[in-house]
Amino acid sequence: MPIDATKPYDESNIFAKILAGDIPSTKVYEDEWAYAFEDINPQAEIHTLVIPKGKYVSWDDFSEHAGAEEIAGFIRAVGKVARAKGLVEPGYRLMANVGAHGGQEVAHFHVHIFGGQPLGPMIAR
């Protein structure tokens, strides 16, 4: 169910629980700014999620409230994961859903990395 990205951060969201270690995940990468793990319902051959360790609801919240060092660290983490997965040469797609119209389902900012196959059109028609 899509979320309202204008609401305050919900400490009980599933990604907060993954960061706290309360829910298991298949870790791909971790540093001081980000945590990356495999999506449990992959939509492509490779489908990895990268989340900031800070408490941000959406891309909008993150870009408005995170510090420059945190933003840079998170973006670098996304790149490190894509490179580690061998996705740079064949190509990949990044996606961050925001709010109800964007289809955001978890109230913790996250970026999807899709790859490992041709991905088709950007938006389903």
TORKOLBA-547179 format. One line per field, with one value per residue (C-alpha): residue in one letter; x, z, y. Coordinates in pm, 1 decimal, decimal comma. Layout:
// residues N
residuo: A ...;
x: X ...;
z: Z ...;
y: Y ...;
//
This chain:
// residues 125
residuo: M P I D A T K P Y D E S N I F A K I L A G D I P S T K V Y E D E W A Y A F E D I N P Q A E I H T L V I P K G K Y V S W D D F S E H A G A E E I A G F I R A V G K V A R A K G L V E P G Y R L M A N V G A H G G Q E V A H F H V H I F G G Q P L G P M I A R;
x: 0,0 153,2 251,0 214,5 572,5 482,0 418,3 687,5 932,2 771,7 1015,5 820,9 875,8 1030,2 1358,8 1406,3 1361,4 1617,0 1867,0 1804,7 1869,0 1513,8 1436,1 1694,8 1821,5 2083,0 2346,8 2528,8 2711,2 2733,6 2922,5 2855,1 2600,0 2416,6 2303,4 2233,1 2047,5 1872,0 1503,7 1292,6 1057,9 1298,8 1158,8 1472,2 1758,3 1944,6 1731,8 1917,0 1792,6 2016,1 1890,6 2048,6 2113,2 1948,2 1575,7 1436,1 1092,7 1161,3 1401,4 1246,1 1300,5 1658,6 1754,3 1602,4 1736,2 2049,3 2388,6 2618,5 2852,6 2561,7 2418,1 2758,3 2820,8 2485,4 2527,4 2877,5 2735,2 2482,0 2767,0 2979,8 2694,8 2633,5 3005,3 3029,4 2734,7 2913,6 2640,9 2832,3 2928,1 2596,3 2394,3 2141,5 1848,2 1807,9 1461,3 1338,7 962,5 819,2 469,9 144,4 166,1 525,0 426,3 636,8 542,4 797,4 828,3 1209,3 1396,1 1548,4 1692,3 1628,9 1913,3 1786,3 2006,0 2132,2 1896,2 1746,9 1493,9 1254,2 1073,8 1121,4 749,0 501,7 243,2;
z: 0,0 -98,8 185,2 240,4 210,1 392,1 723,6 995,0 999,8 1132,6 1357,6 1303,2 924,5 793,7 687,8 1034,3 1174,0 925,6 1029,5 1396,5 1326,8 1423,9 1076,0 882,7 541,9 292,9 331,4 18,6 151,7 463,1 568,1 806,5 569,6 401,6 417,4 103,2 87,8 -159,4 -223,9 -97,7 -396,8 -683,9 -995,2 -1203,8 -1208,3 -978,4 -741,7 -451,7 -212,7 -68,1 234,4 432,7 797,9 887,4 946,2 621,4 478,0 112,0 -142,0 -69,7 306,6 253,0 10,0 235,8 574,3 532,2 551,3 250,2 383,8 442,2 94,2 -67,6 138,6 42,2 -329,4 -322,3 -152,6 -434,2 -687,0 -489,7 -483,6 -859,1 -928,9 -688,6 -867,2 -1203,2 -1342,2 -1482,2 -1821,4 -1910,5 -1747,8 -1469,6 -1344,8 -1023,1 -890,4 -586,2 -542,5 -357,8 -212,2 -330,6 -698,7 -711,7 -558,0 -240,7 -5,1 277,7 478,2 475,3 181,5 -40,6 -386,6 -593,9 -813,9 -1099,6 -1345,8 -1484,3 -1783,5 -2034,6 -1832,3 -2098,7 -2098,2 -1810,0 -1729,0 -1801,4 -2050,9;
y: 0,0 336,5 567,8 940,2 1069,6 1392,4 1213,7 1195,3 904,2 584,8 396,5 73,5 54,2 -266,8 -103,8 48,9 -302,5 -439,7 -169,8 -254,5 -624,0 -720,8 -858,3 -1060,9 -955,1 -1067,4 -797,3 -685,2 -378,6 -163,5 146,9 434,9 594,1 309,7 -49,3 -255,5 -585,0 -811,5 -747,7 -1040,2 -1004,7 -930,8 -764,3 -831,4 -1081,0 -840,4 -632,0 -475,7 -208,3 62,1 254,5 535,3 466,2 797,0 833,3 973,1 902,5 979,8 1125,7 1465,4 1429,1 1306,4 1582,4 1848,1 1732,8 1518,5 1683,6 1707,8 1437,9 1198,2 1260,1 1207,8 893,7 746,4 818,7 669,4 358,3 315,4 333,2 86,2 -164,8 -131,8 -182,1 -478,3 -640,7 -599,8 -377,2 -81,1 -227,8 -394,6 -116,3 -89,4 114,9 311,7 384,7 574,1 587,5 887,5 899,0 750,6 848,9 722,4 388,9 419,3 135,5 167,2 488,2 481,9 637,2 369,7 322,7 11,0 -113,2 -329,9 -515,2 -842,5 -832,1 -588,3 -387,1 -265,9 68,7 306,8 321,5 44,1 157,0;
//
